[in-house]
Amino acid sequence: MALMDEQTAGTAQDLHPLVRRVLAPNPSAFTFHGTQTYIVGHGEVAVIDPGPHAEAHVDAILAATAGETIRYIVCTHTHNDHSPAAAPLKAITGAEIIGCAPLALDDSGPRADAAFDRNYAPDRVLGDGETLSGPGWSLVGVETPGHTSNHLCLALPEAEALFTGDHVMGWSTTVISPPDGDMADYMASLDKLMARNDTVYYPAHGDPVDRPQRFVRSLMGHRKQREGQILRLLNEGEKPIPTMVAKMYVGLDERLVAAAGRSVLAHLLDLERRGVVIRAGEEGWARAA
């Protein structure tokens, strides 16, 4: 299986007899080499996460499917690096947009792609357990809120594969940014994946994950470790989020500091609901009595 550093934006790459991917030209500190669009099937195909509204990327998807029919355009969630290309791709091909629910939300913190796609308009929302199908393939919706409240993974039973969007990425942990991102929901969604028998994950960013349950277990352990760090810091006394971030993320790329603060906030809000921590003043947090 080819690695991401061997991939060129705009060039289709075979990962499985039923799966191709096309890398969008939007590399960043949050998207790694860029957003990966997946093409499922042959002849009549589904396009998963069509990506940002970039004419060159839409052209690359069309080139990769030349002579074929794009039947469905499927979005895992509505961040601006995932769903905006759905509309122009539909206008050209007539394909149905089916996938996650629409979501428009003002967020006070940084997102993995800065904003939600307010123009996303699906023809149909794909619910948990509902199926799309084409010749020799099927896609089954797996609701996985957490990174966003409308996040949807997609199972491809014929390949024992799961397209994980940003819920599980192949290069980094995902950003959980309140108010829409929710740590408790994210952890519950990881539990949901642990109960599945997929043998490979195809994430929107990073390499395929070949040992998915082991990888998910490590993600859950990482979040528990972060929670433990927060509680140990608050055992020392009241602290604001920036102080906690500085102690927890030593040497972090400056571009990611604000996003780390959002994930710390997500942990704190979860702990607050569980009665473990309380707000102290305007910006501080403390252990509950």
N, C-alpha and C positions, 0 to 999 in steps of 0.2 A: 504494500500500500504506500503510495507516494506521500511524502511529507509536504507540509505547507511551504517550506522554503524552496521547494521545487516547482511551486505553482506560480503561474503568471496571470495577472488580472485579465479577464476577458477571454481566457482560453478554457474550453470545456475539458474536464478531466474525469476519466472513468474510475469509479471507486468500487463498483459492483456491477454485475450484468444488468441490474435495474436502476442503478444510481450514477448520475453524473453531477459534477459541481462546477460552478462558474464563480470565480472570485470577483467581487466588486472593487472598483478602484477607490476605496475609502479607508486606507490604513490610518490608524491613530493609536494613541495611548490606551483607548478603550476598546477599539475594534480589532487590535492586533494587525494582521496583514489586510484585513477588510472583512466585509460581510460575505458569507458563502451562500449562494443561491444553489439549491439542489433541483435537479430534473429527475423525475421518477418515471420509469417506463420507457417504451419505445412506440412510435407510431402515434398513439394518443397518450399524452403525457400530462403530468402535474408539475407545476413549478412551485417550489416551496421557498418562501422568503425572497421575493423578487428584488428586494434591496432598496437602496436610496434612489431618489429621482434623478438619475444620471443617464443621459441619452446614450452614452457609450456602453453602459451596462445593459440597458434594454436591448441595444443592438447586438450585444454579445449573446444574450439569451436567445434572441431570434436566430442568430447564426448557428448556435448550438442545436437548435431544434428545426433547422431548415428541412423542409419536406415532411415535417410531422405536424400534428395538431395539438396545440396547447389547450387542453380541455378544462383544467382547473388551475387557478392561481391561489395558493394557500399561504396564509400568513400566521406565524406563531405568536406574534404580538405586534403592537403598533408603535414601536419606537422608529424614529426617522431613518435608521439605517436598515430597516427590515421591510416596511410595507409601502412606502410612497410610490415605488415603481409599479405597483399593482394596477393603478389607474391607467397609465399610458400603455402598459402591456395589454390590458383588457381592450382598450380602444383600438389597438392594432389587430388583435387576434379574435376578439369576441368571446374569450374564455370567461367562465364564471369565477368570481372572487368568493372563495369559501374558506372559512377558517375561524380565527379568534373573533371575539366580539369587539365592536368598536369601542374606543375609549378616548375621551378628550379630558385632559386634566392639567391644571396649572400646578406646577411643582416648584417649591421654593429652593430645591437643591439640584446639584448636577446629576444628569442621567448618563447612562453609558453612551448615548448618542445625542444628548442635550435636550431633546424634546419628543413629544408624542406627535404622531401623524393625525392631525385633525380632519383630514380629508378622506381617510379610510372609510370605504362604504361597501361592506361585503354584500353579495347577493344572498348569502345564507351563512349563518353561524354554525360551525361544526361543534356539536356537543360532545361531552365525554362518552366514548364508546360508539359514536356514530362513524359511519364509513363512507369514504369515496372510493370508487374503483374504476379501473381501466383494464385493457387487455393484459392479463398476466400479473396485475398488481392491485393492491388495495392500501388505503391509508385510513388509519383508525385514530380518532381524536383522543388525546389523553390530557385532561385539564390539569395544569400545573401552576397555579397561582403562586406568587412569591416575589419574583423579580418584577413582575407587574401583575395586577389582579386579573388581567385577561390572557395570561400566557397559556399557550396550548402546544404541547408536544404532539408528534404524529408518529404512530407505529406503522412499520412496513412489515407485516407478518411474513411475507414471502422471503425476506432477507433476515428475519429475526432482528430487525434494526429499529432504532428510535431516533427520529429527528428532534433534537433537544433545544433548538433555538438558543436562547441565552440562559435557560434554566440550568443547563450543564454545559460549560464551555471546555474546549480542549486545551486551553492555554492559561486560564486564570479563573479565580472564583468570580462569580457574578456580583454586580452591585445591587444591593437591596436599599432602595431609597424611598423612605416615607414621603408623603402619605400613601401613595399607591403601593409601593413596595412594602412587603410585610414579612418579617422574619419568621413568625410562627407558621404562616402559610407556606413559606419557602421550605422550612424543615419538614412540614407535613407532606409536601409534594416530593421531597427527597425520599421520605418513608414510602410513599406510593411507588416510586421507581424501584426501590429495593425489593418490593414484592413481585416485580415483573421478571421475565426470563429473557429479556433482550440480550443479544450477544455482541452488539456493537451500537455505539451512539454516533450520530452524525451531527455535530454542533454547528452553530452559525459562525463560530469563531474558533479556529484552532483545528488540530488534527482529530481524526476519528478516535474514539475511545474504545479500545478492544477488550477491556476488562471492566465493564460498566458498573457492576455491583461493588467491586473493590474500589473503584473510583468514587462512587457515590458515598461509600462508607468513609472515605478520606475527606470528602467535602463536609459531611456531617461532623466528623471529628474536628475539622478545622474550625467550624462555627462554635462548637462546644469549647474549644480552646480559647477563642476570642471572648466568649462569654465569661470564662474563668478569669481571663486577664482583666476584664472590666470589673468583676467583683473583687478581685484582689486589690486593684487600685482604689476602689471605693471603700474597702476595709481600712485604708489609710486615712480616709476623710473625704469630704465633699470635693468634687472635681468637675470642671467644665469639659465638654467634649474635646476641644483642641488640645488640652493637656493630656487627655487619655490617648488621643491619636498619636501625639509626639512620642509617648512612651511605648505604645503598642506596635507602631509601624516605623521602627528605626530605619533610616536610610531610604524611605519611600520616595519614589519619583514625585517631585513637587506637583506635577500635573494631576496626580492621583490623590493628593492629600484631602481635598474637599470631598471626593467620593468616599474615601475611607471614613470621613466624619459622618456621612450619611448611613453607612453600614453600622457604625457604632451607635448612631441614633436608633436604627432599627432594632438592634439588640436591647437598647435601654427601654424602648417602648414595649417590647415583649416582656422584659423583666418587670416593668412597671405594672403591666396587666396581671402578671403573676404575683404581685405584691412583694417583690424582692427588693426593688429600688423605688426611690421617690425623687421628685424634683426638688431642688434646693435653690431658692432664689430664681433670678431670671434665666441664668444659663447653667447653673450647677446641677449636679446629680449626687445622690447619697444613698447609702444602704438604708432600707426600711428598718424601723426599730423592731 
